[in-house]
Amino acid sequence: MRDMHRRTFVLAASAAAASPLALAQAAYPAAKPIRYIVPVAAGGGADMIARNTCERLSKVLGQAISVENIAGGSGVIASQTAARAQPDGYTLIQAYVATHGTAPATRKLPFDALKDFTPIGMIGTAPNVLCVNPGVPVQDLKSFVAYVRARPGKLAYGSAGAGTLTHLVGELFKLQTGIFMTHIPYRGAAPAIVDLIAGQTQASFPSLAGASPHIRNGRIRPLAVTGPKRHPLFPEVPTFAELGLPGFDGEQWYGIMGPAGLPAPVTKTLVDALGAVLAQPDFQEKLSAEAVALRPMTPEVFAAYIKADIERWTKVARERKLDLES
């Protein structure tokens, strides 16, 4: 009889240990659809990456994933929404260089880009490219620098907005070359490219992913790309480094994060699923065609990458005395 009571107590204690949270972790991701927040409007390059990634993640996980576009505030609204979500694996965000790179480097935010999130992993990166309107009478970087230097303040470059990567890359370029161009911020990369094509601005530093269609049809002229080597889609376009600007870099990057405190088993499930997606040849081909190179990373390496990116752009913002508090 005593043994029976002891067995009953052990069973009861085991059942108590299986809390709702523990059971949810064990069943993840079977409880409900996963909410995948994209901090930009639908239709752009980041949205394309998100939808292609989620389509494959859904199959790997065996669970529906709902893509939710939350634009505005350079991704601040979307990031704050994700940071405040329940850390159960059912709310994720596609973090990118604006939300977890340049924005933390240039302004005070209602969230901590490192402490308030759980890194899952990098998806991929795309270089930035200096493009000019075809009406600018230059064919290479050296002649462009000379052309701008002879006309201080008379040329303008457009960006996707104050504090975005396309803005800070432009400021880094001015810093390293000693030239001056007026900065014209736009509400997104698309309108900045539209005005570049129209000749309202003379230069821009968009991602190669967003600029490639316009480069191919001759509406804008590429002069140099960031990164350690030339891009396979445009092998004729040299890098800034080989043109005499060593260390000049900057890249658009996209990754997946959850709220801080994501349980280890849930994190591992997501890390493994993302790894499986990045290993799919058709996914690699799809993103490569859009100038995005896949960059698998462990959560630890991804967190270190984000920290270094914030530090890099914080230094540029301080050197250029950029005050973007909002």
Beta strands, then each sheet from edge to edge (+ up, - down):
strand 1: 34-38
strand 2: 65-69
strand 3: 91-96
strand 4: 117-127
strand 5: 129-132
strand 6: 156-159
strand 7: 182-185
strand 8: 203-204
strand 9: 221-225
strand 10: 251-259
strand 11: 293-294
sheet 1: 2+ 1+ 3+ 10- 4+ 11-
sheet 2: 7+ 6+ 8+ 5- 9+
end
